[in-house]
């Protein structure tokens, strides 16, 4: 007749063994207490067994620990410490909204009699009660924009006879950057960057580049386009957009096509990329643009020119050439 030990007694022939499975400590047979099934492995976070009616013990579910965000993905890094801020002018405002993530759409919410002025060919949708008209902004200004600034001499004004939603897009797959012109005493903008303005009061100007070197090598052409007014205007930009307010005399060197807009107080010129070897083999060209404060500069990471060059090289099977970053401050 088998005899079972009482509490505190050992097994016959094995004195001092605690109560439980004969020859094994309490818990899972042959395993230390904790996570079952892997002897000697450190314990991990465990959600515990889950049981249902009539079911046996379910599989254990480990608790996932989220990974830390890399430092280089945070805006509070070296870029922000150098004075740059990521442009965040909002995705909506009174009478307008920006839709989408990459190839964005500008949506204008027009009341009866409301107007939006846009570049030709930019319309996406409208109601049949919204009618267009063509405006040059003055004969002289229209011809200057066409002949000197590589812009269209015409502007299309869409006027709603009844409350309507009019949507407009940039001329290439790009984002839309809203600019409140009432907060600026005018801005120089890159050619073909202007998309639209609410109302028809935005004024356009064309000025010659400050020097021959700037006209030929700064990437903005022989004439510079300026906009001025009190309405909301919208620019097309590619990639990530950052801006910086330069102090008086502060200089910034950048790749020519990345400059989107700058204040009238900012001086634009060019400098050599480096020595002869750098200019021929560095992939940056012969010259780079330089802006000198004081004033605001707005910079894009992927311009239309850089994207077009990459597409053409891929189509021809060529190895892509690496262009510069958004800029390099000069000490």
N, C-alpha and C positions, 0 to 999 in steps of 0.2 A: 504494500500500500504506500503510494507516494505521499510524502509529507511536505507541505509548503511552509516556508519559514515565516515567522511573524516579523513585524516591523522591528528593525534594529538587529536582526539576526542574519548571519550569512548563510550561504548554501552549504549543505553537507559536503565536507571535503574541501571547501574553498572558504575558509573563515575570513571574515572582514569584507566580503563582497556586498555592495549595497543592493537593495531590493530593485528589481526590474528584470530585464532579460538576463538569463543566467550568463555570467561572464562578461557582460557589457554594461557600460554606464548608462544612466537614464537618458532618454531622447531617441534619436534615430539610431538604429543598430549600427555600430561600427563607425559612426560619424560624430564629430563634435557638434555641440548645439549651435544653431545658427542656420546658415543656408544649407539645406540638405543636398546630398548627392555628390559633392566635390570635397573630399577630405583635404584639410589644410589650406583651402583657398580663402582669402580674406572675404569677410561678409560685405555684401552690397545692399543698397536700398531695395526693400522687398515689400510688395503690396500685400503679402499674406495670401493664404489659400482662399479660394472662392468655391463655395459649394452650392449646389442646387438640390432640389428635392429628388431623392433617389439617385443622385449622381455622386461619384467619388470625388476626391480632392482634385481641384483643377490645377493647371500649370501656373507657376508663379510668374508675375508680371514685373519686371524691373522698372524702376522709376527713371525716366530720362532726365538728364541734367542739361539745360541749354548751354550751348557754347558761348563764350564771350565774344562780343563784336570786335573785329580787328581794329587796331588803332588807326590804320590808314583809311578806314571807311568812315571815320567820324569827322564831321566838319570842324570840330573843336581842336584840330591838330595844327600842324605847322602852317597850313595855308591860311587859316583864320588868324593865327598869331602874326602873320606878315601883313595883315591889314585887309585881306580879301573877305568878302561875305558872299554867300550864295544868294543870287538874286531871287527874292521872294516878294513880288508885288501883288500877290493874291491871284486866285483863279476866278474871281467874280467880283462884280461891282454894280453900281447903279446903271442898269440898262445894258449890261454885257456879262458874258460868261465864256470861259475857255474850257473846251471839252477835249478829252483825250490825254494820252501820255506822251507819245513821241510825235506822230504826225497830227498836230492839234488843229482844232477848229475854233474859230472865233464866232460866237453866237451873239448877235445884237438884238436886243428886245426893244423894238421900236413902237412908240405910240403913234396914233394917227397924226400925220405930219412930220414924224421923226425921220431923220436922215442918217445915213452912214456913207462915208466917202472911202473908196477902195481903189486899188490898182486894177487896170483892165485884166479880165480873165480870172479874177479871184473868187467870183461868186460860186457858192456851192448849192444853196437852196434859198427859196423865197416864195411868197404867195403871189398869185396872179394880180393882186391889187397893189403890189409894190412896183413902181415904174422907175426906169433908169434915165439919167440925163448925163451928158458929157460936159466936162468943164476942164479948161486948161489952166485956170488960175491966173489968167493974163497971158496975152500972146507972147510977150518977151520971156516970161518965166517958163512957159510951156516949151518954147524952142530951146531955151538954155538947158532944161532938164533932158530934152531929147538929144540934142547935139553935143552937149558937154558932159553931162553926168550919167549917160547911158541909161536913163530912165524913160518911161513913156511920157510923151508930152500931154497925154490926156489922163483925167481922173474920172472915175464913174461914181456918180452920186445916186444912191438908191433911196427913194422917198416912199414911205408907206402911206397909202390912202386910208388904211384901217390898221389897227394894231396887228403887228406881224413880227415874225422871227426870221431874221436874215442871217445866214451863215456864210462865212468867208474863210478861205484857206490861203496859206503862203504859196508861192510859186514852186517850191520844192518841199520834199518831206522834212518838216521842221516844226519846232515849237513856236508858240506865240508869246511874246513878252509885252505886257502892258506898261505904258509909260504915261504918267500924269504930267502933261506939259505945264500945268499951272504951278508945279513945284520947281520948274527949271526956267531959266532965262534963255531958252532955246537949246538945241542939241545938234551937233553934227552926227549924221548917221551914215553907215556904210551904204554904198549904192545898192539898190534893189532890196534893202532891208525893210523899208516901210511897207506895211500891209494895208492898214486902214486907219481911219479916225472917225470918232463919233461926231456928227455934225459936219459942217463944211468950212469951219473957220480956221483950220490949220493952215499956216502959211509955209510955203516952201521957198527956199533960197538956194542959189548956186554961187559958190565963190571959188576963185582959182586957188590951187594949192600954194602954200606959202613959199615954196622953192622948187627949182627944177628937179633936184634930187628927190624931194618928197613926191612930186608929180609922177616921176618915172618909177620909183622904187618902193614907195610906202604902201602899195596895194590898194589905194583909194582912188587912183586915177588923177587926171590933170585938174579936175574940178571936184569940189566937195559939196555934198548936199546937206542942207540944214532944214530943220523943222522948228516951228515956233507956234505957240497958241495957248489956249486954256482948256482944250478938250483932251479926252483920253485918246492916245495914239497907240498903235500896236506894231511891233517889229517882229520879223522872222529871225529866229536864231537856231543854231544847231548844237546838239550835245548838251553839256552842262554850261550854265551861264553864271559867271561870277562878276562882281563889280568891286571897285575900290575907289575911295576918295583920296586923291593924291594931295599931299601937303605942298606948300609953296616950295618949288625947286626940286621936289622929289621926282625921280626918273624911273621909268619902267620900260624894259625892252621886251618886245613880244613879236610873235609871228604875224606877218602883215595881214593875212586874211582873218585873223581871230578878233580884230578890233571891230565892234559893232556900233558903238556910240560913244561920244565924248563931249564934254562941256566946252563951250567956246573959249574958256580961260585956259584950256589945256593946249600946249604947243605940240604939234606933230612934226617929226622929222625922221631921218634914217641914220643908221650907223653901219659900218662894215661888220660882217659876221665874225671875222677874225683874220688870221693870216691867210696867205695864198692857199696853203694846204687845206685849211678849214673851209674856205670859200669854195674850193673845187670838190672836196670829198666829204664835207660834213653833213650834206643833205639839207642844209638850211638856206642855200642860195648865197648870193653875194652880199645882200643887205638885209637888215631887220628893221622893223619900225621901232621908234622910240617916242614915248609920250612923257611930257614934263608938266607937273602940276603948277598951280593948284587946280583941282576940279575932279569931276567924276569920270571914270572910264568903265565901260561895260564890255566884257570879253566873253567869247564863246569858245568851246573846246573843239567843235567839229563844224568848220565852215563848209559852205557849198563847194568852194574850190578844192578843199582837201578831200571831200567825199567824191567829187567828180574825178579827181586824179586817181583815187584808189579804185574806183569802178573801172576806169579806162585801163589801168595797169592789170587788173584782174581779167578783163576781157581779152587783153593782148597776151596774157600769160607771163607778164613781167613780175619781177620781185618788187613788192611795194617798198617805196622809199619812206623813211620815217621823218616827219617834220617836227617842228619844235613844239614846246608846251605852251602854256598860256602866258608865260612871261617870266622875266628874270630881273629882280630888282638890282639896281646899281648902287653900291655903297658909296 
